């Protein structure tokens, strides 16, 4: 009985240690100014976001009336 308890505790310790060893985190999100953007940039119409997604980025947002910034994992 004592051997089974020891084996169980050792197995539990290994499982917990492996769970702690796995690094958990999210990718950092960076932004870059879309130099091809021309015209007004208004967040509520979603044009900047669509433009960035079509360019291969995750999304986009307006910073000021004429600046569109695209988001990507860095």
PDB file of N, CA, C and O in Angstrom:
ATOM      1  N   UNK A   1       0.817  -1.197   0.000  1.00  0.00           N
ATOM      2  CA  UNK A   1       0.000   0.000   0.000  1.00  0.00           C
ATOM      3  C   UNK A   1       0.865   1.267   0.000  1.00  0.00           C
ATOM      4  O   UNK A   1       0.557   2.239  -0.689  1.00  0.00           O
ATOM      5  N   UNK A   2       1.933   1.242   0.770  1.00  0.00           N
ATOM      6  CA  UNK A   2       2.810   2.391   0.864  1.00  0.00           C
ATOM      7  C   UNK A   2       3.513   2.666  -0.469  1.00  0.00           C
ATOM      8  O   UNK A   2       3.750   3.824  -0.816  1.00  0.00           O
ATOM      9  N   UNK A   3       3.837   1.634  -1.198  1.00  0.00           N
ATOM     10  CA  UNK A   3       4.499   1.774  -2.497  1.00  0.00           C
ATOM     11  C   UNK A   3       3.552   2.427  -3.513  1.00  0.00           C
ATOM     12  O   UNK A   3       3.983   3.255  -4.317  1.00  0.00           O
ATOM     13  N   UNK A   4       2.265   2.057  -3.479  1.00  0.00           N
ATOM     14  CA  UNK A   4       1.285   2.661  -4.387  1.00  0.00           C
ATOM     15  C   UNK A   4       1.102   4.137  -4.073  1.00  0.00           C
ATOM     16  O   UNK A   4       0.981   4.951  -4.988  1.00  0.00           O
ATOM     17  N   UNK A   5       1.080   4.487  -2.820  1.00  0.00           N
ATOM     18  CA  UNK A   5       0.939   5.891  -2.419  1.00  0.00           C
ATOM     19  C   UNK A   5       2.144   6.696  -2.881  1.00  0.00           C
ATOM     20  O   UNK A   5       1.992   7.798  -3.408  1.00  0.00           O
ATOM     21  N   UNK A   6       3.340   6.151  -2.686  1.00  0.00           N
ATOM     22  CA  UNK A   6       4.553   6.823  -3.139  1.00  0.00           C
ATOM     23  C   UNK A   6       4.538   7.017  -4.650  1.00  0.00           C
ATOM     24  O   UNK A   6       4.888   8.094  -5.134  1.00  0.00           O
ATOM     25  N   UNK A   7       4.140   5.995  -5.403  1.00  0.00           N
ATOM     26  CA  UNK A   7       4.076   6.074  -6.869  1.00  0.00           C
ATOM     27  C   UNK A   7       3.065   7.127  -7.304  1.00  0.00           C
ATOM     28  O   UNK A   7       3.314   7.894  -8.234  1.00  0.00           O
ATOM     29  N   UNK A   8       1.935   7.156  -6.631  1.00  0.00           N
ATOM     30  CA  UNK A   8       0.909   8.136  -6.961  1.00  0.00           C
ATOM     31  C   UNK A   8       1.408   9.556  -6.703  1.00  0.00           C
ATOM     32  O   UNK A   8       1.211  10.440  -7.537  1.00  0.00           O
ATOM     33  N   UNK A   9       2.041   9.779  -5.580  1.00  0.00           N
ATOM     34  CA  UNK A   9       2.565  11.111  -5.251  1.00  0.00           C
ATOM     35  C   UNK A   9       3.663  11.533  -6.224  1.00  0.00           C
ATOM     36  O   UNK A   9       3.735  12.699  -6.613  1.00  0.00           O
ATOM     37  N   UNK A  10       4.508  10.599  -6.611  1.00  0.00           N
ATOM     38  CA  UNK A  10       5.556  10.905  -7.581  1.00  0.00           C
ATOM     39  C   UNK A  10       4.958  11.283  -8.927  1.00  0.00           C
ATOM     40  O   UNK A  10       5.407  12.234  -9.566  1.00  0.00           O
ATOM     41  N   UNK A  11       3.956  10.544  -9.352  1.00  0.00           N
ATOM     42  CA  UNK A  11       3.277  10.850 -10.611  1.00  0.00           C
ATOM     43  C   UNK A  11       2.597  12.212 -10.536  1.00  0.00           C
ATOM     44  O   UNK A  11       2.667  12.992 -11.486  1.00  0.00           O
ATOM     45  N   UNK A  12       1.951  12.500  -9.432  1.00  0.00           N
ATOM     46  CA  UNK A  12       1.303  13.795  -9.244  1.00  0.00           C
ATOM     47  C   UNK A  12       2.319  14.931  -9.282  1.00  0.00           C
ATOM     48  O   UNK A  12       2.065  15.978  -9.878  1.00  0.00           O
ATOM     49  N   UNK A  13       3.451  14.727  -8.655  1.00  0.00           N
ATOM     50  CA  UNK A  13       4.513  15.725  -8.668  1.00  0.00           C
ATOM     51  C   UNK A  13       5.018  15.984 -10.086  1.00  0.00           C
ATOM     52  O   UNK A  13       5.240  17.135 -10.460  1.00  0.00           O
ATOM     53  N   UNK A  14       5.200  14.935 -10.872  1.00  0.00           N
ATOM     54  CA  UNK A  14       5.651  15.089 -12.258  1.00  0.00           C
ATOM     55  C   UNK A  14       4.638  15.845 -13.099  1.00  0.00           C
ATOM     56  O   UNK A  14       5.008  16.690 -13.913  1.00  0.00           O
ATOM     57  N   UNK A  15       3.377  15.546 -12.907  1.00  0.00           N
ATOM     58  CA  UNK A  15       2.331  16.242 -13.667  1.00  0.00           C
ATOM     59  C   UNK A  15       2.305  17.722 -13.309  1.00  0.00           C
ATOM     60  O   UNK A  15       2.230  18.576 -14.193  1.00  0.00           O
ATOM     61  N   UNK A  16       2.367  18.022 -12.035  1.00  0.00           N
ATOM     62  CA  UNK A  16       2.367  19.427 -11.614  1.00  0.00           C
ATOM     63  C   UNK A  16       3.621  20.158 -12.074  1.00  0.00           C
ATOM     64  O   UNK A  16       3.542  21.320 -12.472  1.00  0.00           O
ATOM     65  N   UNK A  17       4.765  19.508 -12.028  1.00  0.00           N
ATOM     66  CA  UNK A  17       6.013  20.133 -12.466  1.00  0.00           C
ATOM     67  C   UNK A  17       5.996  20.407 -13.959  1.00  0.00           C
ATOM     68  O   UNK A  17       6.490  21.442 -14.405  1.00  0.00           O
ATOM     69  N   UNK A  18       5.439  19.498 -14.727  1.00  0.00           N
ATOM     70  CA  UNK A  18       5.391  19.715 -16.177  1.00  0.00           C
ATOM     71  C   UNK A  18       4.422  20.835 -16.528  1.00  0.00           C
ATOM     72  O   UNK A  18       4.640  21.554 -17.503  1.00  0.00           O
ATOM     73  N   UNK A  19       3.353  20.993 -15.748  1.00  0.00           N
ATOM     74  CA  UNK A  19       2.398  22.061 -15.992  1.00  0.00           C
ATOM     75  C   UNK A  19       3.021  23.422 -15.704  1.00  0.00           C
ATOM     76  O   UNK A  19       2.752  24.391 -16.415  1.00  0.00           O
ATOM     77  N   UNK A  20       3.848  23.498 -14.670  1.00  0.00           N
ATOM     78  CA  UNK A  20       4.523  24.742 -14.324  1.00  0.00           C
ATOM     79  C   UNK A  20       5.595  25.069 -15.355  1.00  0.00           C
ATOM     80  O   UNK A  20       5.828  26.242 -15.649  1.00  0.00           O
ATOM     81  N   UNK A  21       6.245  24.060 -15.905  1.00  0.00           N
ATOM     82  CA  UNK A  21       7.334  24.267 -16.850  1.00  0.00           C
ATOM     83  C   UNK A  21       6.850  24.822 -18.184  1.00  0.00           C
ATOM     84  O   UNK A  21       7.621  25.464 -18.898  1.00  0.00           O
ATOM     85  N   UNK A  22       5.591  24.587 -18.529  1.00  0.00           N
ATOM     86  CA  UNK A  22       5.059  25.088 -19.798  1.00  0.00           C
ATOM     87  C   UNK A  22       4.855  26.583 -19.670  1.00  0.00           C
ATOM     88  O   UNK A  22       4.134  27.048 -18.787  1.00  0.00           O
ATOM     89  N   UNK A  23       5.488  27.331 -20.549  1.00  0.00           N
ATOM     90  CA  UNK A  23       5.373  28.775 -20.506  1.00  0.00           C
ATOM     91  C   UNK A  23       4.059  29.186 -21.149  1.00  0.00           C
ATOM     92  O   UNK A  23       3.776  28.856 -22.301  1.00  0.00           O
ATOM     93  N   UNK A  24       3.288  29.893 -20.395  1.00  0.00           N
ATOM     94  CA  UNK A  24       2.000  30.340 -20.918  1.00  0.00           C
ATOM     95  C   UNK A  24       2.068  31.835 -21.110  1.00  0.00           C
ATOM     96  O   UNK A  24       2.488  32.569 -20.216  1.00  0.00           O
ATOM     97  N   UNK A  25       1.657  32.280 -22.269  1.00  0.00           N
ATOM     98  CA  UNK A  25       1.666  33.699 -22.534  1.00  0.00           C
ATOM     99  C   UNK A  25       1.015  33.988 -23.864  1.00  0.00           C
ATOM    100  O   UNK A  25       0.819  33.100 -24.694  1.00  0.00           O
ATOM    101  N   UNK A  26       0.697  35.208 -24.040  1.00  0.00           N
ATOM    102  CA  UNK A  26       0.093  35.632 -25.279  1.00  0.00           C
ATOM    103  C   UNK A  26       1.137  36.367 -26.111  1.00  0.00           C
ATOM    104  O   UNK A  26       2.080  36.961 -25.589  1.00  0.00           O
ATOM    105  N   UNK A  27       0.936  36.305 -27.393  1.00  0.00           N
ATOM    106  CA  UNK A  27       1.851  37.016 -28.267  1.00  0.00           C
ATOM    107  C   UNK A  27       1.650  38.518 -28.095  1.00  0.00           C
ATOM    108  O   UNK A  27       0.526  38.995 -27.941  1.00  0.00           O
ATOM    109  N   UNK A  28       2.731  39.236 -28.123  1.00  0.00           N
ATOM    110  CA  UNK A  28       2.660  40.679 -28.005  1.00  0.00           C
ATOM    111  C   UNK A  28       2.148  41.247 -29.328  1.00  0.00           C
ATOM    112  O   UNK A  28       2.558  40.814 -30.405  1.00  0.00           O
ATOM    113  N   UNK A  29       1.266  42.204 -29.230  1.00  0.00           N
ATOM    114  CA  UNK A  29       0.702  42.817 -30.431  1.00  0.00           C
ATOM    115  C   UNK A  29       1.415  44.135 -30.708  1.00  0.00           C
ATOM    116  O   UNK A  29       1.531  44.988 -29.828  1.00  0.00           O
ATOM    117  N   UNK A  30       1.886  44.288 -31.932  1.00  0.00           N
ATOM    118  CA  UNK A  30       2.558  45.512 -32.354  1.00  0.00           C
ATOM    119  C   UNK A  30       1.731  46.181 -33.449  1.00  0.00           C
ATOM    120  O   UNK A  30       0.818  45.582 -34.017  1.00  0.00           O
ATOM    121  N   UNK A  31       2.067  47.410 -33.723  1.00  0.00           N
ATOM    122  CA  UNK A  31       1.365  48.130 -34.783  1.00  0.00           C
ATOM    123  C   UNK A  31       2.377  48.838 -35.681  1.00  0.00           C
ATOM    124  O   UNK A  31       3.478  49.191 -35.261  1.00  0.00           O
ATOM    125  N   UNK A  32       1.971  49.025 -36.901  1.00  0.00           N
ATOM    126  CA  UNK A  32       2.800  49.740 -37.859  1.00  0.00           C
ATOM    127  C   UNK A  32       1.910  50.650 -38.691  1.00  0.00           C
ATOM    128  O   UNK A  32       0.775  50.298 -39.016  1.00  0.00           O
ATOM    129  N   UNK A  33       2.424  51.800 -39.026  1.00  0.00           N
ATOM    130  CA  UNK A  33       1.639  52.753 -39.809  1.00  0.00           C
ATOM    131  C   UNK A  33       1.529  52.255 -41.239  1.00  0.00           C
ATOM    132  O   UNK A  33       2.521  51.861 -41.852  1.00  0.00           O
ATOM    133  N   UNK A  34       0.327  52.277 -41.753  1.00  0.00           N
ATOM    134  CA  UNK A  34       0.084  51.871 -43.129  1.00  0.00           C
ATOM    135  C   UNK A  34       0.410  53.056 -44.036  1.00  0.00           C
ATOM    136  O   UNK A  34      -0.358  54.014 -44.119  1.00  0.00           O
ATOM    137  N   UNK A  35       1.543  52.983 -44.707  1.00  0.00           N
ATOM    138  CA  UNK A  35       2.008  54.087 -45.551  1.00  0.00           C
ATOM    139  C   UNK A  35       1.183  54.228 -46.841  1.00  0.00           C
ATOM    140  O   UNK A  35       1.198  55.283 -47.476  1.00  0.00           O
ATOM    141  N   UNK A  36       0.472  53.174 -47.219  1.00  0.00           N
ATOM    142  CA  UNK A  36      -0.327  53.230 -48.444  1.00  0.00           C
ATOM    143  C   UNK A  36      -1.695  53.874 -48.224  1.00  0.00           C
ATOM    144  O   UNK A  36      -2.414  54.154 -49.184  1.00  0.00           O
ATOM    145  N   UNK A  37      -2.045  54.105 -46.985  1.00  0.00           N
ATOM    146  CA  UNK A  37      -3.363  54.656 -46.662  1.00  0.00           C
ATOM    147  C   UNK A  37      -3.476  56.087 -47.169  1.00  0.00           C
ATOM    148  O   UNK A  37      -2.586  56.908 -46.949  1.00  0.00           O
ATOM    149  N   UNK A  38      -4.570  56.372 -47.843  1.00  0.00           N
ATOM    150  CA  UNK A  38      -4.843  57.729 -48.321  1.00  0.00           C
ATOM    151  C   UNK A  38      -6.297  58.042 -48.008  1.00  0.00           C
ATOM    152  O   UNK A  38      -7.182  57.211 -48.215  1.00  0.00           O
ATOM    153  N   UNK A  39      -6.527  59.209 -47.525  1.00  0.00           N
ATOM    154  CA  UNK A  39      -7.893  59.615 -47.225  1.00  0.00           C
ATOM    155  C   UNK A  39      -8.152  59.706 -45.741  1.00  0.00           C
ATOM    156  O   UNK A  39      -7.242  59.575 -44.922  1.00  0.00           O
ATOM    157  N   UNK A  40      -9.418  59.933 -45.405  1.00  0.00           N
ATOM    158  CA  UNK A  40      -9.813  60.066 -44.008  1.00  0.00           C
ATOM    159  C   UNK A  40      -9.852  58.707 -43.333  1.00  0.00           C
ATOM    160  O   UNK A  40     -10.183  57.696 -43.952  1.00  0.00           O
ATOM    161  N   UNK A  41      -9.516  58.703 -42.083  1.00  0.00           N
ATOM    162  CA  UNK A  41      -9.537  57.475 -41.295  1.00  0.00           C
ATOM    163  C   UNK A  41     -10.539  57.657 -40.157  1.00  0.00           C
ATOM    164  O   UNK A  41     -10.329  58.456 -39.244  1.00  0.00           O
ATOM    165  N   UNK A  42     -11.624  56.904 -40.234  1.00  0.00           N
ATOM    166  CA  UNK A  42     -12.672  56.983 -39.219  1.00  0.00           C
ATOM    167  C   UNK A  42     -12.896  55.575 -38.691  1.00  0.00           C
ATOM    168  O   UNK A  42     -13.200  54.664 -39.461  1.00  0.00           O
ATOM    169  N   UNK A  43     -12.747  55.390 -37.382  1.00  0.00           N
ATOM    170  CA  UNK A  43     -12.845  54.056 -36.783  1.00  0.00           C
ATOM    171  C   UNK A  43     -14.196  53.386 -36.998  1.00  0.00           C
ATOM    172  O   UNK A  43     -14.252  52.177 -37.222  1.00  0.00           O
ATOM    173  N   UNK A  44     -15.267  54.133 -36.937  1.00  0.00           N
ATOM    174  CA  UNK A  44     -16.578  53.493 -36.951  1.00  0.00           C
ATOM    175  C   UNK A  44     -16.962  52.886 -38.297  1.00  0.00           C
ATOM    176  O   UNK A  44     -17.855  52.040 -38.340  1.00  0.00           O
ATOM    177  N   UNK A  45     -16.333  53.279 -39.379  1.00  0.00           N
ATOM    178  CA  UNK A  45     -16.698  52.686 -40.676  1.00  0.00           C
ATOM    179  C   UNK A  45     -15.918  51.413 -40.997  1.00  0.00           C
ATOM    180  O   UNK A  45     -16.285  50.690 -41.923  1.00  0.00           O
ATOM    181  N   UNK A  46     -14.840  51.122 -40.245  1.00  0.00           N
ATOM    182  CA  UNK A  46     -14.101  49.871 -40.389  1.00  0.00           C
ATOM    183  C   UNK A  46     -13.226  49.772 -41.629  1.00  0.00           C
ATOM    184  O   UNK A  46     -12.701  48.696 -41.915  1.00  0.00           O
ATOM    185  N   UNK A  47     -13.055  50.851 -42.370  1.00  0.00           N
ATOM    186  CA  UNK A  47     -12.275  50.816 -43.601  1.00  0.00           C
ATOM    187  C   UNK A  47     -10.803  50.515 -43.335  1.00  0.00           C
ATOM    188  O   UNK A  47     -10.193  49.727 -44.058  1.00  0.00           O
ATOM    189  N   UNK A  48     -10.239  51.125 -42.322  1.00  0.00           N
ATOM    190  CA  UNK A  48      -8.830  50.896 -41.976  1.00  0.00           C
ATOM    191  C   UNK A  48      -8.619  49.439 -41.584  1.00  0.00           C
ATOM    192  O   UNK A  48      -7.657  48.805 -42.018  1.00  0.00           O
ATOM    193  N   UNK A  49      -9.520  48.912 -40.763  1.00  0.00           N
ATOM    194  CA  UNK A  49      -9.411  47.525 -40.325  1.00  0.00           C
ATOM    195  C   UNK A  49      -9.500  46.566 -41.516  1.00  0.00           C
ATOM    196  O   UNK A  49      -8.729  45.610 -41.592  1.00  0.00           O
ATOM    197  N   UNK A  50     -10.412  46.806 -42.429  1.00  0.00           N
ATOM    198  CA  UNK A  50     -10.545  45.957 -43.629  1.00  0.00           C
ATOM    199  C   UNK A  50      -9.294  46.064 -44.495  1.00  0.00           C
ATOM    200  O   UNK A  50      -8.803  45.060 -45.011  1.00  0.00           O
ATOM    201  N   UNK A  51      -8.789  47.260 -44.649  1.00  0.00           N
ATOM    202  CA  UNK A  51      -7.600  47.496 -45.468  1.00  0.00           C
ATOM    203  C   UNK A  51      -6.414  46.699 -44.915  1.00  0.00           C
ATOM    204  O   UNK A  51      -5.675  46.067 -45.670  1.00  0.00           O
ATOM    205  N   UNK A  52      -6.242  46.738 -43.597  1.00  0.00           N
ATOM    206  CA  UNK A  52      -5.132  46.013 -42.964  1.00  0.00           C
ATOM    207  C   UNK A  52      -5.322  44.502 -43.084  1.00  0.00           C
ATOM    208  O   UNK A  52      -4.367  43.786 -43.385  1.00  0.00           O
ATOM    209  N   UNK A  53      -6.529  44.010 -42.856  1.00  0.00           N
ATOM    210  CA  UNK A  53      -6.776  42.570 -42.975  1.00  0.00           C
ATOM    211  C   UNK A  53      -6.528  42.075 -44.395  1.00  0.00           C
ATOM    212  O   UNK A  53      -6.008  40.976 -44.587  1.00  0.00           O
ATOM    213  N   UNK A  54      -6.888  42.860 -45.368  1.00  0.00           N
ATOM    214  CA  UNK A  54      -6.614  42.477 -46.760  1.00  0.00           C
ATOM    215  C   UNK A  54      -5.115  42.475 -47.050  1.00  0.00           C
ATOM    216  O   UNK A  54      -4.661  41.789 -47.966  1.00  0.00           O
ATOM    217  N   UNK A  55      -4.354  43.229 -46.283  1.00  0.00           N
ATOM    218  CA  UNK A  55      -2.906  43.277 -46.441  1.00  0.00           C
ATOM    219  C   UNK A  55      -2.174  42.201 -45.645  1.00  0.00           C
ATOM    220  O   UNK A  55      -0.944  42.162 -45.652  1.00  0.00           O
ATOM    221  N   UNK A  56      -2.919  41.318 -44.950  1.00  0.00           N
ATOM    222  CA  UNK A  56      -2.292  40.231 -44.211  1.00  0.00           C
ATOM    223  C   UNK A  56      -2.081  40.506 -42.731  1.00  0.00           C
ATOM    224  O   UNK A  56      -1.468  39.693 -42.038  1.00  0.00           O
ATOM    225  N   UNK A  57      -2.568  41.618 -42.237  1.00  0.00           N
ATOM    226  CA  UNK A  57      -2.440  41.943 -40.820  1.00  0.00           C
ATOM    227  C   UNK A  57      -3.656  41.436 -40.058  1.00  0.00           C
ATOM    228  O   UNK A  57      -4.635  41.002 -40.664  1.00  0.00           O
ATOM    229  N   UNK A  58      -3.595  41.490 -38.717  1.00  0.00           N
ATOM    230  CA  UNK A  58      -4.698  41.019 -37.884  1.00  0.00           C
ATOM    231  C   UNK A  58      -5.859  41.996 -37.832  1.00  0.00           C
ATOM    232  O   UNK A  58      -7.003  41.591 -37.623  1.00  0.00           O
ATOM    233  N   UNK A  59      -5.588  43.229 -38.012  1.00  0.00           N
ATOM    234  CA  UNK A  59      -6.623  44.257 -37.936  1.00  0.00           C
ATOM    235  C   UNK A  59      -5.982  45.619 -38.026  1.00  0.00           C
ATOM    236  O   UNK A  59      -4.801  45.744 -38.352  1.00  0.00           O
ATOM    237  N   UNK A  60      -6.767  46.640 -37.735  1.00  0.00           N
ATOM    238  CA  UNK A  60      -6.236  47.984 -37.802  1.00  0.00           C
ATOM    239  C   UNK A  60      -7.107  48.961 -37.046  1.00  0.00           C
ATOM    240  O   UNK A  60      -8.238  48.645 -36.679  1.00  0.00           O
ATOM    241  N   UNK A  61      -6.576  50.149 -36.814  1.00  0.00           N
ATOM    242  CA  UNK A  61      -7.312  51.191 -36.127  1.00  0.00           C
ATOM    243  C   UNK A  61      -6.765  52.547 -36.541  1.00  0.00           C
ATOM    244  O   UNK A  61      -5.625  52.661 -36.990  1.00  0.00           O
ATOM    245  N   UNK A  62      -7.577  53.550 -36.389  1.00  0.00           N
ATOM    246  CA  UNK A  62      -7.199  54.906 -36.785  1.00  0.00           C
ATOM    247  C   UNK A  62      -6.537  55.629 -35.620  1.00  0.00           C
ATOM    248  O   UNK A  62      -6.956  55.518 -34.468  1.00  0.00           O
ATOM    249  N   UNK A  63      -5.505  56.359 -35.953  1.00  0.00           N
ATOM    250  CA  UNK A  63      -4.858  57.245 -34.986  1.00  0.00           C
ATOM    251  C   UNK A  63      -4.788  58.603 -35.656  1.00  0.00           C
ATOM    252  O   UNK A  63      -3.895  58.871 -36.460  1.00  0.00           O
ATOM    253  N   UNK A  64      -5.719  59.436 -35.322  1.00  0.00           N
ATOM    254  CA  UNK A  64      -5.825  60.733 -35.977  1.00  0.00           C
ATOM    255  C   UNK A  64      -6.700  60.621 -37.212  1.00  0.00           C
ATOM    256  O   UNK A  64      -7.117  59.526 -37.588  1.00  0.00           O
ATOM    257  N   UNK A  65      -6.976  61.750 -37.841  1.00  0.00           N
ATOM    258  CA  UNK A  65      -7.916  61.738 -38.979  1.00  0.00           C
ATOM    259  C   UNK A  65      -7.351  61.147 -40.270  1.00  0.00           C
ATOM    260  O   UNK A  65      -8.118  60.825 -41.177  1.00  0.00           O
ATOM    261  N   UNK A  66      -6.035  60.996 -40.374  1.00  0.00           N
ATOM    262  CA  UNK A  66      -5.460  60.503 -41.623  1.00  0.00           C
ATOM    263  C   UNK A  66      -4.411  59.403 -41.438  1.00  0.00           C
ATOM    264  O   UNK A  66      -3.627  59.136 -42.349  1.00  0.00           O
ATOM    265  N   UNK A  67      -4.393  58.767 -40.270  1.00  0.00           N
ATOM    266  CA  UNK A  67      -3.387  57.731 -40.012  1.00  0.00           C
ATOM    267  C   UNK A  67      -4.052  56.399 -39.687  1.00  0.00           C
ATOM    268  O   UNK A  67      -4.844  56.301 -38.750  1.00  0.00           O
ATOM    269  N   UNK A  68      -3.723  55.378 -40.469  1.00  0.00           N
ATOM    270  CA  UNK A  68      -4.235  54.033 -40.260  1.00  0.00           C
ATOM    271  C   UNK A  68      -3.059  53.164 -39.793  1.00  0.00           C
ATOM    272  O   UNK A  68      -2.021  53.115 -40.453  1.00  0.00           O
ATOM    273  N   UNK A  69      -3.225  52.487 -38.663  1.00  0.00           N
ATOM    274  CA  UNK A  69      -2.194  51.609 -38.125  1.00  0.00           C
ATOM    275  C   UNK A  69      -2.682  50.171 -38.158  1.00  0.00           C
ATOM    276  O   UNK A  69      -3.807  49.881 -37.750  1.00  0.00           O
ATOM    277  N   UNK A  70      -1.836  49.272 -38.642  1.00  0.00           N
ATOM    278  CA  UNK A  70      -2.172  47.849 -38.748  1.00  0.00           C
ATOM    279  C   UNK A  70      -1.541  47.076 -37.597  1.00  0.00           C
ATOM    280  O   UNK A  70      -0.437  47.394 -37.156  1.00  0.00           O
ATOM    281  N   UNK A  71      -2.254  46.051 -37.111  1.00  0.00           N
ATOM    282  CA  UNK A  71      -1.811  45.239 -35.981  1.00  0.00           C
ATOM    283  C   UNK A  71      -1.265  43.902 -36.447  1.00  0.00           C
ATOM    284  O   UNK A  71      -1.782  43.299 -37.387  1.00  0.00           O
ATOM    285  N   UNK A  72      -0.199  43.440 -35.770  1.00  0.00           N
ATOM    286  CA  UNK A  72       0.386  42.137 -36.066  1.00  0.00           C
ATOM    287  C   UNK A  72       1.073  41.613 -34.813  1.00  0.00           C
ATOM    288  O   UNK A  72       1.407  42.389 -33.917  1.00  0.00           O
ATOM    289  N   UNK A  73       1.289  40.296 -34.742  1.00  0.00           N
ATOM    290  CA  UNK A  73       2.010  39.679 -33.627  1.00  0.00           C
ATOM    291  C   UNK A  73       3.506  39.918 -33.822  1.00  0.00           C
ATOM    292  O   UNK A  73       4.042  39.712 -34.911  1.00  0.00           O
ATOM    293  N   UNK A  74       4.166  40.350 -32.762  1.00  0.00           N
ATOM    294  CA  UNK A  74       5.603  40.581 -32.883  1.00  0.00           C
ATOM    295  C   UNK A  74       6.385  39.743 -31.898  1.00  0.00           C
ATOM    296  O   UNK A  74       7.614  39.815 -31.864  1.00  0.00           O
TER     297      UNK A  74
END
